[in-house]
């Protein structure tokens, strides 16, 4: 099997009202935007994946990818990983594309990707993952209402300028809901962004003080309290903390994860397969978590396709007992707008997600919604690639390149 064509789309789903993500303080997000890739094989199988986007920043991605992907075997995931890593040296991070090849493999084999990875179908619990930082009194009311809808676990956000305000936040929420729900807290310090509001980055001293407050208030885990590449700091915090420390959602590939395991940075590893090395490398993280007696549950704050990709990773881990992150911040970030171009993912009344059985990654693109929210900006075939090289390099150079590539 080989890749004969690739297509790229900008997808932009309007959010009403605007969403105010805690990880970009002061920034109103008015659209759920992502780049969609469709990979088409010579057997007619189509594989899809999606990468989160701020806008149309990947306009030139197709020109970069064409020479790497056209003619490649999508079932050779090691080779695909290598090609995408090489392309990453010349442009954007590209591991979000790799799951499209697993989508193809699953469809060819007639199995969900999680089965290809050794997983079994089962219902899994989810946790409510908030995305904004509301006043704690308001958040108490919201969480109690969510408890009535079946959620048993929730994750808060803290992003105040002063430590005392972050501590007050968790104190008020815990007192307000009592022992009704399991709580985690995300400090969003793993990759701090301050393009609008200037919120200070945490150091180890502040992280330790907040972790101690989390322990005093019955918080189950503290997520990304330090920069994701502060390996020594995270390791020191984990060693001293009374609560579980988690992170690694967008660290780039096994080279970084290997250091984290060697230094023992986290109790819970949360790599997102659309950021952190694709499905193949996240599976390596899962296997190492089993070997090192560490926990795994992935980050899923991207879009519906990204959620399905990481849902497959949880189902691939038969020993996993942790709930899966379920992003929800009503009224702006809701399933219909989060998923955008696929059917909404809705848990049952007990906060559980039943397994899916469709082959591949498990979702189907709604073509009507893709026409509504998406715009194709690139398409390339084998023939198109040849003509492109001839136009840009000349026929003599094109023939020489073809010979050198076939001889390699």
C-alpha positions in Angstrom: 0.0 0.0 0.0 1.2 3.5 -0.7 -0.1 7.1 -0.2 -1.3 8.5 -3.5 -2.9 11.8 -2.4 -3.1 14.1 0.5 -5.7 16.9 1.2 -5.5 19.6 3.9 -8.4 21.7 5.2 -8.8 24.7 7.5 -11.7 24.1 9.9 -13.1 26.9 11.9 -16.2 26.4 14.1 -17.6 29.6 15.6 -18.0 29.7 19.4 -20.9 31.6 21.0 -20.2 33.1 23.4 -16.4 33.4 23.3 -14.3 30.9 25.3 -11.6 32.3 27.7 -9.0 29.6 28.0 -7.0 29.7 31.3 -3.8 28.7 29.5 -3.8 32.0 27.5 -4.9 34.5 30.2 -7.0 37.4 28.9 -7.4 35.9 25.4 -10.9 35.3 24.0 -11.2 32.3 21.7 -14.0 32.9 19.3 -13.5 29.8 17.1 -12.5 26.2 17.4 -9.9 26.0 14.7 -7.9 23.0 13.5 -6.1 21.6 10.4 -7.6 18.5 9.0 -5.6 16.1 6.9 -7.0 13.4 4.6 -4.6 10.7 3.4 -5.7 8.6 0.4 -4.1 5.3 -0.5 -3.8 3.5 -3.8 -6.4 1.0 -2.4 -8.9 3.8 -1.9 -8.7 3.9 1.9 -8.9 7.3 3.5 -7.3 8.2 6.8 -8.0 11.4 8.8 -6.3 13.3 11.6 -6.4 16.8 13.0 -4.0 19.3 14.6 -5.1 22.2 16.7 -4.5 25.6 15.1 -4.7 29.3 16.0 -5.6 30.2 12.4 -4.3 29.6 8.9 -0.6 29.3 10.0 -0.1 26.0 8.2 -0.9 27.4 4.7 2.4 26.1 3.3 2.3 22.7 5.0 1.2 20.7 1.9 4.3 21.8 -0.1 6.4 20.6 2.7 4.6 17.3 3.2 4.2 16.3 -0.4 7.7 15.0 -1.1 7.7 13.2 2.2 4.3 11.4 2.2 3.4 10.8 -1.4 4.4 7.3 -2.3 5.2 6.3 1.3 3.7 3.2 2.9 1.2 4.3 5.6 1.3 0.9 7.3 5.0 1.3 8.0 4.5 3.5 11.0 8.2 3.6 12.0 9.0 5.0 8.5 6.1 7.5 8.7 7.4 8.7 12.1 10.8 9.2 10.7 9.5 11.1 7.7 7.3 13.4 9.9 10.2 14.1 12.2 12.4 15.1 9.3 9.7 17.4 7.9 9.5 18.9 11.4 13.1 20.1 11.1 12.0 22.2 8.1 8.6 23.4 9.4 5.9 22.7 12.0 5.6 19.9 14.5 3.9 17.2 12.4 3.3 14.2 14.7 -0.5 15.0 14.7 -0.5 13.6 11.2 0.6 10.1 12.1 -2.7 9.0 13.6 -4.2 9.2 10.0 -2.0 6.3 9.1 -3.3 4.3 12.0 -6.8 5.2 10.8 -5.9 3.6 7.5 -4.4 0.5 9.1 -7.5 0.0 11.2 -9.8 0.4 8.3 -7.8 -2.0 6.2 -7.8 -4.6 9.1 -11.4 -3.9 10.0 -10.5 -3.2 13.6 -10.4 -0.2 15.9 -6.9 1.2 16.5 -7.0 0.3 20.2 -7.4 -3.4 19.2 -4.4 -3.1 16.9 -2.5 -1.9 20.0 -3.7 -4.8 22.2 -6.6 -3.1 23.9 -10.1 -4.4 24.5 -13.5 -2.7 24.2 -14.8 -1.4 27.5 -16.7 1.5 29.0 -14.4 4.0 30.6 -15.0 6.8 33.2 -14.4 10.4 32.3 -13.6 13.5 34.3 -15.0 17.0 33.7 -12.2 19.2 32.5 -13.0 22.9 32.9 -11.2 25.3 30.7 -11.8 28.7 32.2 -11.0 30.1 35.6 -14.3 31.3 37.2 -14.8 32.8 40.6 -14.6 29.9 43.1 -18.2 30.5 44.4 -19.5 30.3 40.9 -17.5 27.2 40.2 -19.0 25.5 43.3 -22.5 25.9 41.8 -21.4 24.7 38.4 -19.7 21.6 39.8 -22.7 20.6 42.0 -24.9 20.9 38.9 -22.4 18.7 36.9 -22.4 16.1 39.7 -26.2 15.7 39.1 -25.4 14.9 35.5 -23.1 12.0 36.4 -19.7 13.5 36.7 -17.7 12.2 39.7 -14.4 13.8 39.1 -13.5 17.4 37.9 -10.4 19.4 37.2 -10.2 23.1 38.2 -7.9 25.8 36.7 -5.8 28.3 38.6 -4.0 31.2 37.0 -4.0 34.0 39.5 -1.2 36.5 39.8 -0.7 35.7 43.5 -0.3 32.3 45.2 -2.7 33.2 48.0 -5.5 33.7 45.4 -4.8 30.3 43.9 -5.0 28.7 47.3 -8.2 30.5 48.2 -9.7 29.2 44.9 -9.2 25.5 45.9 -10.2 26.2 49.5 -13.5 27.7 48.5 -14.3 25.0 46.0 -13.5 22.1 48.3 -15.5 23.6 51.1 -18.4 24.3 48.8 -18.7 20.8 47.4 -17.4 18.9 50.4 -16.5 15.3 49.5 -19.0 15.2 46.7 -16.4 15.0 43.9 -12.8 14.0 43.3 -10.9 17.1 42.3 -7.7 17.8 40.4 -6.1 21.2 39.6 -4.3 22.3 36.4 -1.9 25.2 36.9 -1.0 25.4 33.1 2.6 26.1 33.9 3.9 23.4 31.5 4.0 25.8 28.6 3.2 29.2 30.0 1.8 31.8 27.6 1.3 35.5 28.4 0.6 37.3 25.1 -2.2 39.3 26.8 -2.4 39.2 30.6 1.0 39.0 32.2 0.7 36.2 34.8 4.0 35.1 36.5 5.5 31.7 35.8 5.8 29.5 38.8 9.1 28.5 40.4 9.7 25.4 42.5 9.1 27.3 45.7 5.6 28.4 44.6 4.8 25.0 43.2 5.7 23.3 46.5 3.6 25.7 48.5 0.6 25.2 46.2 1.1 21.4 46.2 1.0 21.5 50.0 -2.2 23.5 49.9 -3.7 20.9 47.5 -2.8 18.1 49.9 -4.5 20.0 52.8 -7.6 20.4 50.7 -8.0 16.8 49.5 -6.9 17.5 45.9 -6.2 14.2 44.0 -3.6 15.5 41.5 -1.8 18.7 40.5 -1.2 19.1 36.8 1.7 21.0 35.1 2.9 23.1 38.1 6.3 23.8 36.4 7.7 24.2 32.9 7.4 20.9 31.1 11.2 20.8 30.4 12.1 21.6 34.0 12.9 18.0 34.6 14.8 18.4 37.8 12.2 20.8 39.2 9.4 18.4 38.4 11.3 15.5 39.9 12.0 17.4 43.1 8.3 18.5 43.4 7.1 14.9 42.9 9.4 13.7 45.6 8.2 16.2 48.2 4.5 16.4 47.2 1.6 14.8 49.1 -0.6 14.9 46.0 0.1 13.2 42.6 2.0 15.4 40.1 1.1 15.1 36.5 2.3 16.5 33.2 3.9 15.9 29.8 0.9 16.7 27.6 2.8 18.3 24.7 6.4 17.2 25.3 7.8 16.3 21.9 8.4 12.7 21.6 10.3 9.8 23.3 13.6 11.7 23.6 11.9 14.0 26.2 9.8 11.3 27.8 12.8 9.1 28.3 14.4 11.9 30.4 11.2 12.2 32.5 11.2 8.6 33.3 14.9 8.5 34.2 14.5 11.5 36.5 11.0 10.3 37.8 9.3 13.6 37.0 5.6 12.6 37.4 3.1 10.2 39.0 0.8 10.6 36.1 1.9 10.9 32.5 -0.5 12.8 30.1 1.0 12.9 26.6 -1.5 13.9 23.9 -0.9 11.8 20.8 -1.7 14.8 18.5 1.2 16.7 20.0 3.6 14.3 21.8 4.9 12.0 19.2 1.8 10.4 17.7 0.2 7.1 18.6 3.4 5.0 18.3 5.4 7.1 20.8 2.5 7.5 23.2 2.2 3.7 23.3 5.8 3.6 24.4 4.9 5.9 27.2 2.1 3.6 28.2 4.4 0.6 28.2 6.9 2.5 30.3 4.3 3.5 32.8 3.4 -0.1 33.3 7.1 -1.0 33.8 7.7 1.9 36.2 4.4 1.6 38.1 3.3 5.1 36.9 -0.1 6.2 35.8 -1.3 7.3 32.4 -4.3 9.4 31.2 -3.9 11.7 28.1 -4.6 15.3 27.5 -7.5 15.8 25.2 -8.1 19.6 24.9 -8.0 19.9 21.1 -11.1 18.8 19.1 -13.3 15.8 18.6 -10.9 14.0 16.3 -8.1 14.6 18.8 -10.3 13.2 21.5 -10.9 10.0 19.6 -7.2 9.6 19.0 -6.5 9.8 22.7 -9.6 7.7 23.6 -7.9 4.9 21.6 -4.8 5.3 23.7 -6.7 4.8 26.9 -8.6 1.8 25.5 -5.2 0.4 24.4 -4.1 0.4 28.0 -6.1 -2.5 29.5 -4.7 -1.8 33.0 -5.7 1.8 33.1 -8.2 2.8 35.8 -8.0 6.6 35.6 -10.8 8.6 34.1 -10.3 10.2 30.7 -10.3 14.0 30.3 -13.6 15.3 29.0 -13.3 19.0 28.0 -16.4 20.9 28.8 -17.0 24.6 29.6 -20.6 25.6 29.0 -22.0 27.5 27.2 -19.0 28.1 24.8 -17.0 24.9 24.7 -19.7 22.2 24.3 -19.7 18.8 22.4 -21.3 20.0 19.2 -18.7 22.8 18.8 -15.8 20.9 20.3 -16.3 18.0 17.8 -17.1 20.4 14.9 -17.2 17.9 12.0 -18.0 14.6 13.7 -20.9 13.4 15.9 -20.8 14.8 19.4 -19.2 12.6 22.0 -21.7 12.3 24.9 -21.2 10.3 28.2 -24.0 8.4 29.8 -25.8 9.4 33.0 -23.1 7.8 35.1 -20.2 9.7 33.5 -19.1 6.8 31.4 -18.2 6.5 27.7 -19.2 3.2 26.1 -16.7 1.8 23.7 -16.8 2.3 19.9 -16.3 -0.5 17.5 -15.9 1.3 14.1 -12.6 0.4 12.4 -9.8 2.8 12.4 -9.8 5.7 14.9 -13.5 5.3 15.3 -15.1 8.4 13.9 -16.7 9.4 10.6 -16.4 12.9 9.0 -19.7 14.6 8.6 -19.3 15.9 5.0 -22.1 18.4 5.4 -20.4 19.9 8.5 -17.0 19.8 6.8 -18.5 21.9 3.9 -20.0 24.3 6.4 -16.9 24.8 8.6 -14.0 23.7 6.5 -12.2 24.8 3.4 -9.7 22.7 1.5 -6.5 24.6 0.9 -4.3 21.9 -0.5 -4.5 18.7 -2.6 -1.6 16.8 -4.1 -1.4 13.5 -6.0 1.5 11.5 -7.3 1.1 13.1 -10.8 0.7 16.5 -9.3 3.9 16.1 -7.3 5.8 15.1 -10.5 4.5 18.1 -12.4 5.3 20.4 -9.4 8.9 19.3 -9.4 9.2 19.7 -13.1 7.7 23.2 -12.9 10.0 24.3 -10.1 13.2 22.4 -10.9 13.1 21.8 -14.6 12.7 18.5 -16.3 16.5 17.6 -16.3 16.7 18.2 -12.5 13.4 16.4 -11.9 14.7 13.3 -13.7 17.9 13.4 -11.7 16.0 13.7 -8.5 13.8 10.8 -9.4 16.9 8.7 -10.2 18.7 9.6 -7.0 15.5 8.8 -4.9 15.0 5.4 -6.6 18.6 4.5 -6.1 18.6 5.5 -2.4 
